[in-house]
Amino acid sequence: MAGSVPVTTSVPPPRRPAAAAAPPGGPGAGPDARARHWYENELGWPTAPGRPLRLVTGVRFDVLDVPAEAGARALRHLAPGSPVILRGDRMELLVAPGGAEELPGLLEWLEWGPVALDLRALGPGGTLRTPAPAGCGRAVSAQGAAVWLRPPGPGREEVDASLPAMPGMPGVTAVPAMGREGSAPDLVRLVDTVAAHCHRVRLRRGCAGRSAGRRDQPLAFS
């Protein structure tokens, strides 16, 4: 049309495609990120924010913290895939959620209540500083550093089924038998064994301390 002003259309230049975000646990991630990704995504275990990497207890598992010697005696009462951490001279046995709450009543019922035992439990509201899973690039070389004596996995269901539990806990068969299909290892038997060996360790250390004290005493002559 005569006298019309030509209209020019400005076409913006094509945008560069945004770089795809690297997966949190991908090859370029650091050891902590890969470890966190493995625990949260492969096992479904929640982790606490921040460093060092800590697992939240009381959600997918509770923990019995015992002297390593007592824990070693109790390993036969665990399923082959039941996770166990060795941390210096301590051993941490993972048990089904609710185990920490059941522990005081169990000790009373098993007649260990009045006895002072070096036995602690971690449950809801607690955290557990964890070893790195295999292949996450963290070398464990420091003396006393935590290592998986029995690592978890593979598979969430298999790990959950391997955790010692009380009959009647959610998802646990009412028959407390180890190795029987559909049943969890028996928490009662595990606690009784651990308590007995904790007591023996305490008595032996006490005897050793008294013997050392007698040797250190000067001889007296009248």
C-alpha positions in Angstrom: 0.0 0.0 0.0 1.3 3.4 -1.0 2.5 5.5 1.9 2.6 2.5 4.4 5.6 2.1 6.6 7.4 -1.1 6.1 7.4 -3.3 9.2 10.5 -5.1 10.1 10.4 -8.1 12.3 13.4 -8.6 14.6 14.0 -12.3 15.1 16.1 -13.0 18.3 19.1 -15.1 17.8 18.8 -18.7 18.8 19.6 -19.4 22.4 22.3 -21.8 23.4 20.9 -25.0 25.0 21.3 -24.9 28.7 23.9 -27.3 29.9 22.4 -30.4 31.5 22.9 -30.5 35.2 25.3 -33.2 36.3 23.6 -35.9 38.4 24.4 -35.5 42.1 26.1 -38.9 42.2 27.6 -38.8 38.7 31.3 -39.3 37.8 32.1 -35.7 38.2 30.8 -35.5 41.8 33.1 -35.6 44.8 33.3 -38.6 47.2 30.8 -37.1 49.7 28.2 -36.3 47.0 28.5 -39.8 45.5 28.3 -41.4 48.9 25.2 -39.3 49.8 23.6 -40.2 46.5 24.3 -43.9 47.1 22.8 -44.0 50.6 19.7 -41.9 49.7 18.9 -43.4 46.3 20.2 -46.9 46.4 19.2 -47.7 50.0 16.6 -45.0 50.7 18.4 -44.0 53.9 18.0 -40.3 54.7 21.1 -38.3 55.4 21.6 -35.2 57.5 22.6 -31.9 55.8 26.2 -30.8 56.0 29.5 -32.4 56.5 30.7 -34.9 57.6 28.2 -37.3 56.0 25.8 -38.6 58.6 22.8 -41.0 58.3 19.6 -40.2 60.2 18.7 -43.0 62.6 15.2 -44.0 63.6 13.8 -43.9 60.1 15.0 -46.9 58.2 17.1 -48.4 61.0 18.3 -48.0 64.7 21.8 -48.8 65.9 23.2 -50.8 68.8 26.6 -49.5 69.8 28.7 -52.1 71.7 32.3 -53.0 72.3 33.8 -54.6 69.2 34.5 -57.8 71.2 30.9 -58.2 72.3 29.7 -57.3 68.8 31.9 -60.0 67.2 30.3 -62.6 69.4 26.9 -61.6 68.3 27.5 -61.7 64.6 26.3 -65.3 64.4 22.8 -64.0 65.4 22.7 -61.7 62.4 21.6 -62.5 58.9 24.5 -62.6 56.4 23.5 -59.3 54.8 22.8 -57.5 58.1 24.9 -54.2 58.0 27.6 -53.8 60.7 30.0 -50.9 61.1 33.4 -51.3 62.9 34.6 -48.0 64.4 37.9 -48.4 66.3 37.1 -50.6 69.3 33.4 -50.2 68.9 30.9 -52.1 66.7 27.6 -50.7 65.5 24.9 -53.2 64.7 22.0 -51.9 62.6 18.6 -53.1 63.7 15.0 -52.5 62.6 13.4 -49.1 63.5 12.0 -49.3 67.0 14.8 -51.4 68.3 16.3 -48.5 70.3 12.9 -47.9 72.0 12.6 -51.6 72.8 16.1 -51.9 74.3 15.4 -50.8 77.9 12.3 -53.1 78.2 14.2 -56.0 76.6 17.1 -55.6 79.1 14.7 -55.6 82.0 12.8 -58.7 80.7 16.1 -60.5 80.1 17.2 -59.5 83.7 20.0 -57.3 82.5 18.3 -54.1 83.7 20.2 -53.7 87.1 23.6 -54.4 85.4 25.7 -51.5 84.1 26.5 -52.4 80.5 28.6 -50.6 77.9 25.7 -50.8 75.5 24.1 -47.8 73.8 21.3 -47.4 71.2 20.6 -44.7 68.6 17.1 -44.2 67.5 14.8 -41.3 66.4 16.5 -37.9 66.4 20.0 -39.4 66.2 22.6 -39.4 63.4 25.4 -41.8 62.6 28.7 -40.7 61.0 29.0 -43.2 58.2 31.8 -44.9 56.3 32.0 -44.2 52.6 30.4 -47.0 50.5 32.8 -49.0 48.3 33.8 -47.2 45.1 33.1 -43.7 46.4 36.7 -42.7 46.3 37.4 -42.2 49.9 40.3 -44.1 51.4 39.9 -45.3 54.9 43.4 -45.3 56.4 43.3 -43.5 59.7 43.4 -45.7 62.8 40.0 -46.0 64.3 38.2 -44.8 61.2 34.8 -46.3 60.5 34.6 -49.2 58.0 31.7 -51.4 56.9 32.5 -54.8 58.4 29.3 -56.0 56.6 28.2 -53.4 54.0 24.5 -52.9 53.2 23.0 -54.0 50.0 22.2 -54.6 47.3 18.5 -53.7 47.4 16.4 -51.9 49.9 14.0 -54.8 50.6 16.9 -57.2 51.2 18.6 -54.8 53.7 15.3 -54.2 55.5 14.6 -57.9 55.8 18.1 -58.5 57.3 17.7 -56.1 60.2 17.1 -57.8 63.6 13.5 -56.9 64.8 11.0 -57.7 67.5 8.0 -59.8 66.5 5.0 -57.5 66.0 7.0 -54.6 64.6 5.5 -53.3 61.3 6.4 -55.5 58.4 7.9 -58.2 60.6 6.6 -61.7 60.8 5.3 -62.7 64.2 7.6 -65.8 64.4 11.1 -64.8 65.6 13.3 -67.2 63.6 16.5 -66.5 61.8 16.9 -67.7 58.2 13.2 -68.5 57.8 11.7 -67.0 54.7 9.7 -63.8 55.5 11.1 -63.4 59.0 13.7 -61.0 60.5 16.6 -62.0 62.7 15.5 -62.1 66.4 16.3 -58.9 68.2 15.7 -60.6 71.6 18.4 -63.2 71.0 20.8 -60.6 69.7 20.3 -58.2 72.7 20.7 -61.1 75.2 24.0 -62.2 73.5 25.4 -58.7 73.3 24.5 -57.9 76.9 26.1 -61.1 78.2 29.4 -60.3 76.4 29.3 -56.6 77.3 29.1 -57.8 80.9 32.0 -60.2 80.5 34.1 -57.5 78.8 33.4 -55.2 81.7 34.3 -57.8 84.3 37.5 -58.7 82.5 38.6 -55.1 82.2 37.8 -54.6 85.9 39.9 -57.5 86.9 42.8 -56.4 84.7 42.6 -52.9 86.3 42.7 -54.3 89.8 45.7 -56.6 88.9 47.6 -53.6 87.5 46.9 -51.6 90.6 48.3 -54.3 92.8 51.4 -54.6 90.8 51.9 -50.8 91.0 51.6 -50.7 94.8 55.0 -50.5 96.6 55.9 -53.4 98.9 55.5 -52.6 102.6 57.6 -54.4 105.2 57.0 -54.1 108.9 
